[in-house]
Each structure stands twice: as C-alpha cells, then as structure tokens.
C-alpha cells in the first residue's frame, strides 16, 4: 500500500490535519492506553446513538492504536499518540490515529507465520472499513497517521 497524501475531507469540506473532531485523546505510547482509546470511541458512538458501529469501531481502533503504540516502542519514540474521532458528512465515522514513529505501516507483515497473532491488523482494517489510509503528520517530523472510515 502506498501512503495516502491526505485524509478524507471532514463535514466542513476542509482537508485539514487533524480534522474537525468530536474529540481527541492524547496519551503516552504505552499498551495500557489501548483499552482507554477503544472505550473512548465506544462511548462517543453510544452518545451519538450509533450502536451499530460500536463493535467494528472498537475492533479497528484497537488494531490501529496497538500498531501506533508498538511502532513508538520499537523506535523509542516518546511523542504522544493522538486518537481523533470525527463525524463526516452522511454520518460516517472517521478515526485517525497519529504516532511520532518513523516509517509507514504495511498492510501485511510477510514475516508473520499463519499461527502468529500479529502482523495482520491493517488487513483487518482494509477488509472492514469503508475506506482507510496513511498520511504524514503535521510538520516535517517522522510521524504519520493511520485513519479509517466506517459507515452504517
């Protein structure tokens, strides 16, 4: 997968980074925060009465945030991870996860063996999201954002 240069437009029509959001959560790149990010997305969907999106949004958020935390830990990056959740036109949900680690994630880790539990998270995102991609973060740093869009 080649990097996507921009994120999808928000409900206001702009393509700014980060998009206009219903909320953002910023936390250190530690595994303990994955659950909090997943629960924050769940809470936002329940408040918006979009229960039909909850299971998939929680699963994909967990995958993307775990990837971000792991990338930061692997590269000893201390930049906080940011999860931004936005509503787009038509009621689509946009989840964007930024981390400060270098590199662009691959949709499949060719080194992963069939019995391994790791290496296929972005394949799941690709299969389940209406759309997804990777873009560079703000500024000239090595960071990137992985985003996905869900529709009901």
KOLRO-146214 format. One record per residue: x, y, z of N, C-alpha, C in turn; residue number from 1. Coordinates in nm, 4 decimals, m for minus. Layout:
# residues N
X, Y, Z, X, Y, Z, X, Y, Z, NUM;
...
***
This chain:
# residues 152
0.0839, m0.1167, 0.0000, 0.0000, 0.0000, 0.0000, 0.0886, 0.1231, 0.0000, 1;
0.0620, 0.2151, m0.0860, 0.1390, 0.3386, m0.0872, 0.0718, 0.4411, 0.0025, 2;
0.1501, 0.5314, 0.0623, 0.0912, 0.6293, 0.1536, m0.0103, 0.7180, 0.0832, 3;
m0.1138, 0.7527, 0.1551, m0.2154, 0.8439, 0.1061, m0.1734, 0.9832, 0.1482, 4;
m0.1643, 1.0806, 0.0568, m0.1109, 1.2114, 0.0926, m0.2025, 1.2948, 0.1810, 5;
m0.3310, 1.2703, 0.1797, m0.4222, 1.3492, 0.2627, m0.5244, 1.2577, 0.3257, 6;
m0.5937, 1.3118, 0.4228, m0.7030, 1.2385, 0.4843, m0.8318, 1.2803, 0.4168, 7;
m0.9388, 1.2047, 0.4335, m1.0644, 1.2431, 0.3701, m1.1160, 1.3750, 0.4273, 8;
m1.1978, 1.4404, 0.3492, m1.2495, 1.5692, 0.3953, m1.3480, 1.5503, 0.5088, 9;
m1.3540, 1.6491, 0.5954, m1.4441, 1.6449, 0.7097, m1.5786, 1.7020, 0.6701, 10;
m1.6698, 1.7048, 0.7650, m1.8048, 1.7533, 0.7366, m1.8063, 1.8994, 0.6939, 11;
m1.6997, 1.9725, 0.7228, m1.6934, 2.1122, 0.6817, m1.6353, 2.1275, 0.5419, 12;
m1.5914, 2.0161, 0.4830, m1.5383, 2.0203, 0.3480, m1.3889, 2.0435, 0.3412, 13;
m1.3259, 2.0771, 0.4523, m1.1825, 2.1022, 0.4529, m1.1034, 1.9748, 0.4694, 14;
m0.9798, 1.9760, 0.4301, m0.8927, 1.8603, 0.4471, m0.7759, 1.9012, 0.5345, 15;
m0.8040, 1.9419, 0.6550, m0.7014, 1.9888, 0.7471, m0.6540, 1.8747, 0.8356, 16;
m0.5355, 1.8894, 0.8921, m0.4842, 1.7912, 0.9868, m0.4743, 1.8573, 1.1212, 17;
m0.5296, 1.8039, 1.2261, m0.6270, 1.6967, 1.2241, m0.7625, 1.7480, 1.1803, 18;
m0.8517, 1.6592, 1.1426, m0.9835, 1.7044, 1.1001, m1.0608, 1.7644, 1.2169, 19;
m1.1621, 1.8433, 1.1864, m1.2511, 1.8921, 1.2910, m1.3090, 1.7691, 1.3601, 20;
m1.3025, 1.7672, 1.4914, m1.3348, 1.6431, 1.5589, m1.4408, 1.6592, 1.6655, 21;
m1.5020, 1.5479, 1.6967, m1.5892, 1.5427, 1.8111, m1.5056, 1.5278, 1.9372, 22;
m1.3909, 1.4612, 1.9280, m1.2973, 1.4583, 2.0395, m1.1619, 1.4060, 1.9939, 23;
m1.0624, 1.4365, 2.0745, m0.9284, 1.3819, 2.0580, m0.8824, 1.3306, 2.1932, 24;
m0.8045, 1.2267, 2.1918, m0.7462, 1.1690, 2.3113, m0.5965, 1.1603, 2.2867, 25;
m0.5179, 1.2196, 2.3756, m0.3721, 1.2204, 2.3628, m0.3157, 1.1452, 2.4822, 26;
m0.2247, 1.0495, 2.4556, m0.1723, 0.9660, 2.5636, m0.0319, 0.9169, 2.5294, 27;
0.0434, 0.8780, 2.6323, 0.1778, 0.8250, 2.6057, 0.1698, 0.6936, 2.5297, 28;
0.2731, 0.6622, 2.4516, 0.2713, 0.5380, 2.3736, 0.2958, 0.4151, 2.4618, 29;
0.1954, 0.3816, 2.5410, 0.2042, 0.2666, 2.6306, 0.0848, 0.1745, 2.6053, 30;
0.1077, 0.0424, 2.6075, m0.0001, m0.0524, 2.5790, m0.1238, m0.0365, 2.6673, 31;
m0.1061, 0.0082, 2.7889, m0.2205, 0.0233, 2.8796, m0.3241, 0.1216, 2.8262, 32;
m0.2865, 0.2105, 2.7355, m0.3775, 0.3113, 2.6825, m0.4654, 0.2596, 2.5683, 33;
m0.4357, 0.1427, 2.5137, m0.5154, 0.0899, 2.4022, m0.6608, 0.0725, 2.4452, 34;
m0.6809, 0.0160, 2.5606, m0.8177, m0.0050, 2.6096, m0.8902, 0.1282, 2.6272, 35;
m0.8219, 0.2283, 2.6827, m0.8843, 0.3589, 2.7012, m0.9266, 0.4218, 2.5697, 36;
m0.8432, 0.4081, 2.4668, m0.8770, 0.4629, 2.3352, m0.9992, 0.3921, 2.2780, 37;
m1.0001, 0.2612, 2.2893, m1.1129, 0.1810, 2.2402, m1.2421, 0.2194, 2.3134, 38;
m1.2345, 0.2352, 2.4439, m1.3523, 0.2704, 2.5234, m1.4000, 0.4124, 2.4938, 39;
m1.3076, 0.5035, 2.4656, m1.3466, 0.6407, 2.4307, m1.4263, 0.6425, 2.3008, 40;
m1.3828, 0.5641, 2.2027, m1.4566, 0.5547, 2.0758, m1.5938, 0.4925, 2.1003, 41;
m1.5985, 0.3888, 2.1800, m1.7267, 0.3258, 2.2139, m1.8215, 0.4253, 2.2796, 42;
m1.7728, 0.5012, 2.3749, m1.8553, 0.5994, 2.4443, m1.9084, 0.7042, 2.3474, 43;
m1.8224, 0.7532, 2.2586, m1.8652, 0.8536, 2.1603, m1.9771, 0.7998, 2.0722, 44;
m1.9666, 0.6758, 2.0307, m2.0701, 0.6157, 1.9456, m2.2001, 0.5939, 2.0224, 45;
m2.1913, 0.5539, 2.1455, m2.3124, 0.5341, 2.2257, m2.3831, 0.6670, 2.2511, 46;
m2.3068, 0.7716, 2.2795, m2.3662, 0.9041, 2.2994, m2.4349, 0.9520, 2.1720, 47;
m2.3736, 0.9228, 2.0576, m2.4296, 0.9635, 1.9281, m2.5413, 0.8683, 1.8813, 48;
m2.5706, 0.7679, 1.9604, m2.6722, 0.6683, 1.9271, m2.6419, 0.5965, 1.7955, 49;
m2.5151, 0.5605, 1.7807, m2.4696, 0.4874, 1.6621, m2.4193, 0.3492, 1.7046, 50;
m2.5012, 0.2788, 1.7808, m2.4647, 0.1495, 1.8372, m2.4210, 0.0494, 1.7312, 51;
m2.4757, 0.0614, 1.6113, m2.4419, m0.0348, 1.5057, m2.2945, m0.0300, 1.4659, 52;
m2.2280, 0.0824, 1.4922, m2.0869, 0.0956, 1.4579, m1.9925, 0.0531, 1.5703, 53;
m2.0457, 0.0314, 1.6900, m1.9611, 0.0076, 1.8072, m1.8667, m0.1118, 1.7917, 54;
m1.9144, m0.2322, 1.7594, m1.8203, m0.3456, 1.7553, m1.7059, m0.3259, 1.6562, 55;
m1.7370, m0.2815, 1.5354, m1.6319, m0.2654, 1.4346, m1.5385, m0.1498, 1.4702, 56;
m1.5937, m0.0398, 1.5191, m1.5099, 0.0748, 1.5563, m1.4144, 0.0380, 1.6694, 57;
m1.4624, m0.0368, 1.7664, m1.3761, m0.0781, 1.8773, m1.2653, m0.1712, 1.8286, 58;
m1.2998, m0.2653, 1.7426, m1.2002, m0.3589, 1.6901, m1.0924, m0.2859, 1.6100, 59;
m1.1348, m0.2016, 1.5159, m1.0379, m0.1335, 1.4302, m0.9567, m0.0304, 1.5077, 60;
m1.0191, 0.0390, 1.6015, m0.9446, 0.1331, 1.6853, m0.8370, 0.0592, 1.7629, 61;
m0.8730, m0.0532, 1.8194, m0.7765, m0.1329, 1.8942, m0.6581, m0.1732, 1.8072, 62;
m0.6851, m0.2163, 1.6851, m0.5776, m0.2580, 1.5935, m0.4850, m0.1411, 1.5599, 63;
m0.5437, m0.0276, 1.5234, m0.4627, 0.0864, 1.4785, m0.3862, 0.1483, 1.5956, 64;
m0.4482, 0.1607, 1.7107, m0.3786, 0.2164, 1.8271, m0.2672, 0.1226, 1.8724, 65;
m0.2931, m0.0067, 1.8719, m0.1875, m0.1031, 1.9074, m0.0687, m0.0891, 1.8132, 66;
m0.0952, m0.0760, 1.6837, 0.0137, m0.0564, 1.5874, 0.0930, 0.0702, 1.6184, 67;
0.0226, 0.1785, 1.6519, 0.0895, 0.3052, 1.6821, 0.1764, 0.2921, 1.8069, 68;
0.1223, 0.2328, 1.9109, 0.1981, 0.2139, 2.0351, 0.3202, 0.1256, 2.0093, 69;
0.3011, 0.0165, 1.9371, 0.4134, m0.0733, 1.9077, 0.5209, m0.0046, 1.8242, 70;
0.4804, 0.0767, 1.7270, 0.5790, 0.1488, 1.6444, 0.6589, 0.2450, 1.7309, 71;
0.5913, 0.3145, 1.8193, 0.6618, 0.4082, 1.9085, 0.7584, 0.3344, 2.0003, 72;
0.7155, 0.2261, 2.0553, 0.8031, 0.1498, 2.1454, 0.9229, 0.0922, 2.0702, 73;
0.8990, 0.0433, 1.9494, 1.0064, m0.0147, 1.8685, 1.1123, 0.0898, 1.8325, 74;
1.0695, 0.2131, 1.8091, 1.1607, 0.3205, 1.7680, 1.1976, 0.4130, 1.8838, 75;
1.1590, 0.3753, 2.0033, 1.1865, 0.4550, 2.1234, 1.1394, 0.5993, 2.1072, 76;
1.0223, 0.6121, 2.0522, 0.9609, 0.7425, 2.0290, 0.8762, 0.7779, 2.1507, 77;
0.8953, 0.8965, 2.2021, 0.8196, 0.9371, 2.3207, 0.7064, 1.0345, 2.2877, 78;
0.6889, 1.0656, 2.1605, 0.5810, 1.1560, 2.1188, 0.4477, 1.0897, 2.1517, 79;
0.3539, 1.1615, 2.2111, 0.2247, 1.1008, 2.2448, 0.1493, 1.0529, 2.1205, 80;
0.0680, 0.9522, 2.1402, m0.0242, 0.9026, 2.0382, m0.1512, 0.9866, 2.0506, 81;
m0.2091, 1.0232, 1.9368, m0.3331, 1.1012, 1.9368, m0.4388, 1.0266, 1.8577, 82;
m0.5536, 1.0070, 1.9190, m0.6695, 0.9490, 1.8511, m0.7692, 1.0621, 1.8326, 83;
m0.8095, 1.0856, 1.7087, m0.9078, 1.1894, 1.6768, m1.0284, 1.1222, 1.6132, 84;
m1.1459, 1.1529, 1.6659, m1.2694, 1.0945, 1.6156, m1.3570, 1.2068, 1.5622, 85;
m1.4008, 1.1932, 1.4388, m1.4811, 1.2961, 1.3727, m1.5997, 1.2339, 1.3023, 86;
m1.7055, 1.3120, 1.2914, m1.8201, 1.2737, 1.2105, m1.8078, 1.3433, 1.0767, 87;
m1.8254, 1.2683, 0.9700, m1.8181, 1.3230, 0.8351, m1.9585, 1.3382, 0.7795, 88;
m1.9672, 1.4044, 0.6651, m2.0978, 1.4189, 0.6015, m2.1579, 1.2805, 0.5761, 89;
m2.2880, 1.2711, 0.5873, m2.3551, 1.1436, 0.5683, m2.3509, 1.0543, 0.6914, 90;
m2.2927, 1.1021, 0.8010, m2.2890, 1.0254, 0.9241, m2.1762, 0.9252, 0.9351, 91;
m2.0808, 0.9290, 0.8428, m1.9669, 0.8375, 0.8512, m1.8782, 0.8768, 0.9691, 92;
m1.8150, 0.7782, 1.0282, m1.7228, 0.7987, 1.1391, m1.5804, 0.7931, 1.0866, 93;
m1.4998, 0.8919, 1.1211, m1.3584, 0.8942, 1.0844, m1.2770, 0.8834, 1.2123, 94;
m1.1906, 0.7832, 1.2189, m1.0983, 0.7668, 1.3305, m0.9577, 0.7804, 1.2735, 95;
m0.8805, 0.8713, 1.3319, m0.7442, 0.8978, 1.2869, m0.6519, 0.8788, 1.4063, 96;
m0.5452, 0.8001, 1.3888, m0.4505, 0.7719, 1.4961, m0.3117, 0.8169, 1.4511, 97;
m0.2581, 0.9163, 1.5232, m0.1263, 0.9711, 1.4915, m0.0235, 0.9183, 1.5902, 98;
0.0939, 0.8808, 1.5378, 0.2083, 0.8490, 1.6237, 0.3324, 0.9145, 1.5655, 99;
0.4318, 0.9364, 1.6478, 0.5532, 1.0061, 1.6056, 0.6633, 0.9163, 1.5549, 100;
0.6389, 0.7880, 1.5409, 0.7415, 0.6945, 1.4958, 0.7644, 0.7072, 1.3453, 101;
0.8871, 0.6833, 1.3006, 0.9136, 0.6875, 1.1564, 0.8555, 0.5660, 1.0855, 102;
0.8479, 0.5764, 0.9542, 0.8036, 0.4641, 0.8729, 0.6558, 0.4670, 0.8439, 103;
0.6178, 0.3876, 0.7468, 0.4785, 0.3746, 0.7056, 0.4396, 0.2287, 0.7263, 104;
0.3297, 0.2036, 0.7951, 0.2921, 0.0639, 0.8193, 0.2517, m0.0066, 0.6910, 105;
0.2763, m0.1347, 0.6896, 0.2386, m0.2185, 0.5762, 0.1080, m0.2890, 0.6084, 106;
0.0289, m0.3179, 0.5064, m0.0991, m0.3852, 0.5272, m0.0801, m0.5321, 0.5638, 107;
0.0366, m0.5867, 0.5425, 0.0619, m0.7257, 0.5779, 0.2089, m0.7437, 0.6066, 108;
0.2386, m0.8073, 0.7169, 0.3756, m0.8389, 0.7514, 0.4066, m0.9758, 0.6919, 109;
0.4846, m0.9764, 0.5857, 0.5152, m1.1005, 0.5150, 0.5903, m1.1994, 0.6042, 110;
0.6514, m1.1490, 0.7107, 0.7252, m1.2377, 0.8002, 0.6330, m1.3103, 0.8979, 111;
0.5075, m1.2677, 0.9084, 0.4151, m1.3298, 1.0033, 0.3768, m1.4692, 0.9556, 112;
0.3906, m1.5655, 1.0455, 0.3500, m1.7025, 1.0134, 0.2011, m1.7176, 1.0394, 113;
0.1420, m1.8193, 0.9820, m0.0024, m1.8408, 0.9921, m0.0507, m1.8482, 1.1364, 114;
0.0290, m1.9062, 1.2262, m0.0155, m1.9229, 1.3644, 0.0094, m1.7999, 1.4522, 115;
0.0800, m1.7007, 1.4006, 0.1079, m1.5805, 1.4792, m0.0152, m1.4913, 1.4898, 116;
m0.0256, m1.4227, 1.6026, m0.1384, m1.3330, 1.6263, m0.1101, m1.1922, 1.5781, 117;
0.0102, m1.1622, 1.5368, 0.0477, m1.0268, 1.4957, 0.0750, m1.0205, 1.3467, 118;
0.0711, m0.8975, 1.2924, 0.1126, m0.8774, 1.1549, 0.0007, m0.8625, 1.0544, 119;
m0.1247, m0.8716, 1.1003, m0.2353, m0.8659, 1.0058, m0.3405, m0.7620, 1.0403, 120;
m0.3120, m0.6733, 1.1328, m0.4093, m0.5739, 1.1777, m0.4597, m0.4832, 1.0673, 121;
m0.3699, m0.4359, 0.9824, m0.4140, m0.3471, 0.8747, m0.4898, m0.4216, 0.7656, 122;
m0.4661, m0.5517, 0.7526, m0.5501, m0.6308, 0.6613, m0.6935, m0.6314, 0.7107, 123;
m0.7099, m0.6414, 0.8413, m0.8428, m0.6358, 0.9014, m0.9066, m0.4993, 0.8781, 124;
m0.8290, m0.3930, 0.8966, m0.8793, m0.2576, 0.8722, m0.9220, m0.2450, 0.7260, 125;
m0.8370, m0.2901, 0.6365, m0.8682, m0.2813, 0.4930, m0.9948, m0.3584, 0.4576, 126;
m1.0132, m0.4743, 0.5199, m1.1294, m0.5576, 0.4887, m1.2594, m0.5036, 0.5482, 127;
m1.2506, m0.4342, 0.6601, m1.3727, m0.3982, 0.7335, m1.4131, m0.2514, 0.7231, 128;
m1.3202, m0.1629, 0.6972, m1.3521, m0.0204, 0.6904, m1.4036, 0.0159, 0.5521, 129;
m1.4868, 0.1187, 0.5461, m1.5344, 0.1687, 0.4167, m1.4180, 0.2269, 0.3375, 130;
m1.3222, 0.2838, 0.4085, m1.2037, 0.3434, 0.3473, m1.0988, 0.3550, 0.4560, 131;
m0.9706, 0.3613, 0.4177, m0.8638, 0.3784, 0.5143, m0.7401, 0.4268, 0.4417, 132;
m0.6417, 0.4712, 0.5164, m0.5177, 0.5138, 0.4547, m0.4164, 0.5586, 0.5577, 133;
m0.3055, 0.6057, 0.5050, m0.1948, 0.6553, 0.5862, m0.1552, 0.7900, 0.5303, 134;
m0.1286, 0.8851, 0.6192, m0.0803, 1.0147, 0.5747, 0.0272, 1.0628, 0.6704, 135;
0.1063, 1.1546, 0.6254, 0.2096, 1.2139, 0.7096, 0.1452, 1.3051, 0.8107, 136;
0.2072, 1.3140, 0.9256, 0.1578, 1.4019, 1.0308, 0.1942, 1.5461, 1.0028, 137;
0.1578, 1.6334, 1.0954, 0.1876, 1.7755, 1.0774, 0.3377, 1.8002, 1.0876, 138;
0.3855, 1.9005, 1.0188, 0.5275, 1.9344, 1.0262, 0.6130, 1.8410, 0.9442, 139;
0.7420, 1.8471, 0.9712, 0.8389, 1.7695, 0.8935, 0.8901, 1.6475, 0.9686, 140;
0.8319, 1.6164, 1.0836, 0.8778, 1.5037, 1.1636, 0.8508, 1.3703, 1.0969, 141;
0.8987, 1.2651, 1.1600, 0.8850, 1.1313, 1.1020, 0.7488, 1.0681, 1.1225, 142;
0.6603, 1.1305, 1.1969, 0.5321, 1.0697, 1.2327, 0.4360, 1.0522, 1.1166, 143;
0.3325, 0.9748, 1.1456, 0.2279, 0.9502, 1.0455, 0.0963, 0.9272, 1.1161, 144;
m0.0106, 0.9279, 1.0386, m0.1435, 0.8983, 1.0914, m0.2044, 0.7878, 1.0061, 145;
m0.2671, 0.6945, 1.0726, m0.3457, 0.5910, 1.0056, m0.4910, 0.6236, 1.0362, 146;
m0.5740, 0.6248, 0.9341, m0.7142, 0.6587, 0.9531, m0.8021, 0.5529, 0.8884, 147;
m0.9237, 0.5449, 0.9400, m1.0238, 0.4601, 0.8764, m1.1593, 0.5279, 0.8892, 148;
m1.2464, 0.4911, 0.7966, m1.3814, 0.5474, 0.7925, m1.4818, 0.4325, 0.7973, 149;
m1.5825, 0.4484, 0.8824, m1.6901, 0.3500, 0.8922, m1.8225, 0.4135, 0.8588, 150;
m1.9062, 0.3403, 0.7900, m2.0422, 0.3857, 0.7598, m2.1370, 0.2753, 0.8032, 151;
m2.2612, 0.3129, 0.8312, m2.3575, 0.2083, 0.8709, m2.4421, 0.1670, 0.7528, 152;
***
